[in-house]
Amino acid sequence: QAQLVQSGGGLVQPGGSLRLSCAGSGFTFSDAPLSWYRQRAGKERELVASIATAHTTGYATSVKGRFTISRDNDKSTVDLQMNSLKPEDTAVYYCGALVGVGRDRVWGQGALVTVSS
């Protein structure tokens, strides 16, 4: 059974940094496009960053230059390094993977990131 388990999150001051990690199991990790989404209060879930199997990355305009997505296929992990955090980055963050031939979506359990002084 495909599964993603997240770690990280918490409270950080504006301008600070935080790293989220996500570990995959039950599927061929290296074959899966991976992504990080977030859902702010009262908003729909939105794509933050993505990384393809060939390690090509993409970012939402709002986080470009501040966030970095990376993957380690040997460890089956995908990370999101978040720098220069702003209060508007406060959200529940989810890692996601497209798994198998059918590209089924698998989600992590979510992690709350709060940026506040």
Summary of the structure (lengths in Angstrom):
residues: 117
radius of gyration: 13.5
end to end distance: 40.3
largest distance: 45.1
contacts: 345
relative contact order: 0.32
helix: 5%
strand: 52%
